[in-house]
Every structure is written in structure tokens, then in C-alpha cells.
Amino acid sequence: MTKARLLRLSVVLVSIFMILLIIVYWDNVGTAHFYLHTSFSRPHSPGAIAADEDWEALPDVDEFLAKLLSSSLKQNSSIPRKTEQLLVQGSNKPVVSNLEENVRGYDWSTHKDRNSLDQEKLQVERQRTLREFCANSSFTFPTKERSFDDIPNYELNHLIVDDRHGVIYCYVPKVACTNWKRVMIVLSESLLDQGVPYRNPLDIPREHVHNTSTHLTFNKFWRRYGKFSRHLMKIKLKKYTKFLFVRDPFVRLISAFRSKFELENEEFYRRFAIPMLKLYSNHTNLPTSVSEAFGAGLKVSFSDFIQYLLDPRTEKMAPFNEHWRQVYRLCHPCQIDYDFIGKLETLDEDAAYLLQLLKVDRLLRFPPSYRNRTASSWEDNWFAKIPLAWRQQLYKLYEADFVLFGYPKPENLLKD
């Protein structure tokens, strides 16, 4: 009788173990295995780290899964030679089919005259600023005090995971996210062209770049791992290199307005422009298509857009659209310890340094900047007709993004 019970118990334990092993192994196969030779978590200097180092005490399930992941990593510690070739041999310039890219164009200059930045010190300063204000109890903003476990899955949809190179990227719309998504597709080999992974980021059509099925994001983990999803998220957040790129919040708003309301965009016209024109410009019987509206001279003004952002009804109806949602709500910088903080204002230097740290600079280069990117010097003109009280309210709405990422308070816009 005792032997029978021990046998049944053994079968149950082995079954549980096999289920967990299959879950992890399936993910490895599905993402072409893990390649963590590029990670540069803070306890290490930039460069390769051993897969079994620096695993601090974790809960039992986390520790068990961590050991399984480490075992897999030891077997896949180097990149296959075929991917060591340069990936910049594709087309030299993009085939521009998207309206926004066609209007704005690319800047293909070499930027040889730019002063080099001390990138390592710059990163230390940016991370220090972020950590200090996250820890400062006198500086508060919504969601600051919650833990990572408190963040709903749907709010983790901006965290893109590349298991091949051990990278997590939180994308922020209007901060070069299209091209960073292209880079992530090349690195993860998540999209094929006639059976072959893309090698040149600019060869990837824009419509594929923003297709959610193209990327593995944290909010998809629940469907893949079920109740183990949070444990695996934490393990990957601990071991992988995590980065994001940010931008002056007011300039980002101007850029969002330019691309979504000054160009003909059917989706944004129907979802946002029509309600704005009705609520803030007293228009009725508006055309159903954006081309008809533009032909009749009916466009959302920047003033309409600011009123929409400040209107308390906006958030009650639905969360801010991702193109103007605050970075702290998209990327949770006080809950996730980012290894690299890039800025659009220093995009070329930051991107080159990040690819070097990730040890993928021989595989690809970051695509060039837009030729006429929205500049900080435009702020005064854009906000000239916006009432002072609105500007002050708008700053309070985006204050956390200014402070956390070291952007100076725009005093010239907040005083008479």
C-alpha cells in the first residue's frame, strides 16, 4: 500500500516538473533560444555575463524557473556564426510608402562634426535622477507607489521582449519608436521576408512594424504562461537589458499633434478629431472622411488638442491614447529598473552607444533621423496662443515626465 502511494506521488511530482519544463522549453524554441551574451545588468561591467551569476534569493517558483532558464542559457551562450555578418548590406535608403515618412523624409548626413558625448557618465546621471525622484516621498504622481505586481497586464503592452539577445524595450510613441521596433524585429528575427529574417531595419514595411502580432510583449505572457507569467516577467526583468527612449514632453505633444492631426489620418480623424471639433469648435454635421474635412478646411487646432487633454471627461471615457500618454504610464520607470535611458535629443549618439553595449553594432546600424524632426525651439510659437492657465495645467499633467527624465521646467511658458 505504501509503495503504491509513493508511486502515485512520484508520478504527480514528475508530471508537474515536466509541465514546467515544457513551458520554458517551448518558449525557448518559439523564440529561437536565449542569447544573453549581450546583457549588461548593473552589477556587471558592459559585456558578457555568465547565465548563472547574480541570481539573488527568489521565491521558490521563481528560483525553480530561474534554474531552468539558466540551464538553457548555458547551452546557448553564443550567437550562430551566420548571424555575425554585417546586416547593413541591404538597401541603402528606405522605400518610403508611408505618408508621414514621405512628408518628413530622412536625414542621411553623417554627423561627423558632432561632439562626442561621454555616454557612460550621461547614463549614470540619467539613472541617478530617475532613481532619486522615484525614491523621493515628497514628489508624487499617480501610480508611483504601486508595485510591479499591481500593474495590470494590459498596461505592460509597451514592453517588447527579445529573448535571443536578452533585451527588453519599452516603446514610447513619437520617440523614434518605429525605428527601434524595426531594430527589435531584426534582432529577434520575429518577421520573415520570403522565408528569410530581415537584416536591414529600413527594409521592414511600416505596417508590419506596428502590427502587434509581430512583437512578443509582456501583456502576451499570460496567454503563453498562465499563472507563471509574472514569475517569468520578473526573471527576465532581472536578467535582461532594459531600455527606453524619452523626449521633452511638450515637444512630444507637438509632434503627436503634427503627425495625427495635420496629416490626413482616417483613424484619428474619426476617433479623436470629430469629437474635438464638436466639443471645442462647435462644429456640427462634420464630414465622415478626413479627406472631405481637410478639403473643407476643417482641421483640429492645437488649442482644441490642448483642451481635449485637459478636459476631465477625456480620461473618464478612456485612457489617453499612447501617442500622448505620459511615459510614466507607458513604461513604469519607478517599478522597472531600466539599464539604459536614451533621449531623442541625443538619439544618434545614444543609439550608437546602446547598440555597442548590446554587442550588436556589427549586425546593424540604427536608421537615420527624420530630416525635419519637431524641435524644442518650436515650443514658444506653438504655445503662444495657448492661455497661461492651460499651459500651467498641462505642465502639471506631464510634470512627472519632465522631472523623472531630467527635462527642465519650461519657465518661459509658465509665466506671463
N, C-alpha and C positions, 0 to 999 in steps of 0.2 A: 504493500500500500504506500509506504514511504517513498519507494523508488518511483512509483507512478507519479506521485505528486512532484517529486524533484524533476522528473522528465518533463511534465507539463510546464513547470516553472521555467525550465531551461528553454523550451520551445518558445514561450512567451517572450523571454528576455532576448533570445536570438532574433525573433521576429521584429521586436522594437528596434534593435540595433540595425538590422538590415534595412528597415524603412528609413531610418535616419541616414544611413549610408547612401541609399538610393537617391534620397532627396538632394544631398550635397553633390553626389557624383553626377546626377542628371543636370544639375546647374552647371557643373564644370564642362560637361560635354556640350551643353547648349550654348555656352559662351566661349567655346574653343579653348578651355582650360584657363587657369590663372597664370599671370606673369607679373610677379611683384618685384622684379629686379629694378623697377623704376621708382619705387616708393621712397619718400624722404620724410617720414614722420619725425616730429621734433626731437625725440631722444637720440636721433642719429644725424650725422652729417649727410649732406646731399650725396646720394649714391645708392648702391645696392645695400639691402639689409637681408639678413637671414630670416627665413619664414618662421622660425621657431623662437626668435628673440622677442623680449619685451612684452610678453603676454602677461599682463597683470592679473591679479585674482579676479575671476569672473564667477557669476552664478554657475551652478552645476551644469545646466543645459548649455550655457554659453561656453563653458570650459570644454565640454564634450565636443560641441560643434567646432570650436576653435582648433582642437587637436586633429579633427578630421580634415579641416581646411589646411592645417599645417602639413599634414601628411601628403595631401595632394600637391601643395606648393613645392615641397621638396622634390617631387617627381617632375615638376615643370618649371624649373628655375631659370631657363634661358629661352630666348626667342629663336625660333627656327631660322636657319641661315637665309632662307628665301625671302624673309621679310627685312633683312638687313640692307637690302638695296635701297638706293635713294628713291623716294616716291615723288619727286618733283619733276619727273620727266614727262608728265602729261602735257596737256595743252598749256601754253604759256599765258593765255588770257582767257577769262571766262566767256562762255556763250551766254549773253545776257538776255534772258527772256522775261524776267520779272519786271513789272512796271517801275517799282521803286529803285531797283538796281540800275535800270536803264536810264532813269532820270538823274540819279546821283552819280553813277559811274564809279570807277575805281582809281585810286591813286597808286600808280605803278612806279613812282620815283623811288630812288634807292635810299634816301635819307642819310647819305654819307656824312653830311655836315652836322648831324645831331650830336649833342654832347652825351657821352655815355653816363648812365646813372649807376650809382653804387647800389645795385639791386639787393644785395644781401642786407645792408643796413636799412634800405627802404622797406623791405618786408618785415624786419624786426620792429620798425616803428609803426607800421600799419597794424600789425598783430597786437602790439602793446596797447595802442589806442583802443582797439576793439575790446580787448580783454578788460582794460581798466574801466571802461564805461559799462560793460556788461556786469562787472562786479560792484559798481558804484550804486549803492542803495538809494541815493538821493536823485539819481537820474532814472526816471520811469517811463515806460511806454507800454501799450497793450501787448500781451503775450510774453513779456520779458521774463517773468518769474516761473513760467511753466517749464516742466522737464521735457526731455525728448520723447518720453513715453506718452506725454499729454498731447503731442501733435497728431492730429488725425491723419490717416493715410492719404486722403485727398490733398492735404497740404504739403505732401512730400513729392508731388509730381514734377518738381523742377530739378530734382537730384538725379542726374544721369550717371549710370554706372558702367564703367569699362573694366570687366574682370580680367581681360587679357593683360592689361598693364597696371591694374590696381589703382584706378583713377576714378574719382567722383567729382563731377562738375555740376554746380548749381547755376543754371542759366537764368539771366536777367534780361528780359526783352528790352531792346533799344540800347544794349551794351555789347555790341558785336556778337550777339548770341547765335546768329545764323552761321557765321563762320566758325565759331567754337563748336557748334553742333556738327558741322562738317568735319572738323578735326576729330571729334569723338567717334564719328562713323568710320573714318579711315582707321583709327586706332583699334576699334573694337571689331572691325570687319563685319559690321552688322547689316550691310547693304551691298548687294552684288550687282554688277553690270555685265550682263551676258555670262553669268556664272563666275565672274572674277571680282574680288573685292576692289572697291575704289581705292586708288592710290593718290590722286590729286584732289584735295578738298573742293576746289572750284569746279571740278567735273560733276559734282553731285547736284542734280537739279533742286531748286529751292523747294518745290512742292514735296519732295521726298525728305528734305531736311526737317521740315516742320510736321511731318506725319508722325503721330505719337507711336505708331506701331514700330517705327524704326529704332526707337531707343528703349533700353532697359532702365526704368526709373524706379525709385523706391516705392512709389504707390502701387506698383505692379507686384511687389513682393508677396502681398497677401494671397493673391491668386496662385502664386507659384509655391510658397512655403507654408501657407496657413498660419497656425499659431506660432511657428518658429520664425516668422518673418522679422519680428522685432529683434530677436536674438541675433540673427544674421546681419541685420542692418547695423547693429552696434559693433559687431565684429569687423565689418567692412569699414565702418567709420573710424575704428581704432587703427586698422592696418593700412588702409588705402590713403593715397594722397588726395586731399580735398581742396578744390579751388573754386573761386568765383571772381567775376569782374563787375565792378561798380562804376558809377558815373555821378557827376554833380546832379542832385535830384531835380532841380528846376530845369536844367538843360535837358535832362532825360524827358521831362514832361513836354518841353517844346518839341523835341524830336518825335515823341509819340504823336503829338498833335499834327505835325507836318506829314508824317507818313500815313496816318489813318484818316485824316480829315481834309488835307489839302490835295491829296491824290484820290482818284476815283476808286473807292473800295466798297464794293456792294455789301459785304457783310457788316462792316462798321457803319455804313450809312443806315441800314435797316435797324440794326441793334441799338445804335447809340445816337447817330445824327438826327434821325427823325424825332425821337423823344426830346433831344436838346433843343431843336428848332421850335418844337411846340411849347416846351416849358419856359424857355428863356428868350425866345424871339417872337413869341405869339403868332407863329405861322400855323395855318390850317390848310387842309386839303393838299398836303405835300405830295410830290411825285413819288411813285413806288420804286423807281430805279435811280441810282446815283447819277447816271449819265443825263437823265432828264433834269434832275435837280441842279447839276452843275451848269447845264445849258441855260437854265432859267436864272442862274446867279444865286441859287440857294445853297449856301455853304455855312457850316458851323463856324462861328468866330472863336478866337482864342478866349474871349470873355465868356462865351457860352460854355466852353470847355471847363474853365475855372469854376464857374457857378455850379456846374454838374459835380465836380469833385468836392465842393464844399457843401453841397446840398445833403442834409442828413438823411433824406429819403433814398439817396443813391445806395448807401451801404445796407439799408433795410431791405431793399429789393434784391440785391445780390452783392457779393464781394467785388471789390474793384477788379476790373479786367487786368490781366497780367502785365499789359503794356504800361499801366500807370500804378499798379500795386506797389507798395513800398517794398524795398529789398528785404527788410527785416521780416516781412510776412512771407516772402518767397523762399528765402534761404536760411532763416532761423539762425543767425550768426551767434546768438548767445547760448544756443543749445548744441550747436555743431562747431567743433574746434577746427577752423579752416587752416590749412597749411600754407596757402598762398592766396593773397588778396591782390588782384590786378585792378588797374583803373583804365578807363577808356582814354583819359587824358595822356597816359603814357603807354598806350596799347602796344605799339611796335616793340618797345624795349621790354615791357613786361612779358609779352607773348614769347619773344625770343628766349628770354631767361627761363621762363617756365618750361618750354619745350626742351631746353638744355638740361634742366633739373630732372625732368622726366626721362631723360636719355632717349628721346625720340626725335631729336633735332636732325639726325641723319635720315630719318624716314620721311619727314615732310616739313614744310615751312608754313607759317601762318599766312592766310590770304591777306592781300593788301587792304588798306583802309579805304573808306569811301572818299571820293575826291572833295565833296563839299559837305563834310560832316558838320552837324549842328555845333556851333562854337559857344563857349561861355561868354564871349564878348557880345553875344546877341541878347543876353538877358534884359539889359536895360530897355532896349527897343521893344521887345515882346511884352514886357510888363508895364510899359509906360502908361497904357490906358486902363490898367487894372487898378481899381481903388486900393488905397493903402490898407484898409481894414481887411480886404480879401487876401492881399499878399501876406499879411501877418497871420491870418488863419491858415493859409496854405503852408506857411513855414511850420506852424505847429503840427500840421498833418504829416509833414515829412521830416520833422526835426530829428527823429531817431536816425534816419539815413544820413543826414548831414553829420551828426555827432559821432556815430559809430565808425564811420569810414573817413573821418578826418577832413571833411569839407568845411571851409569857413562859413560862418553865418553871413548871409548876403545883406549886410547892414545897409548898403545903399538902396536896397529895395524895401526895407522895413522901416525907413524913416522918411519924414516929409522932406 
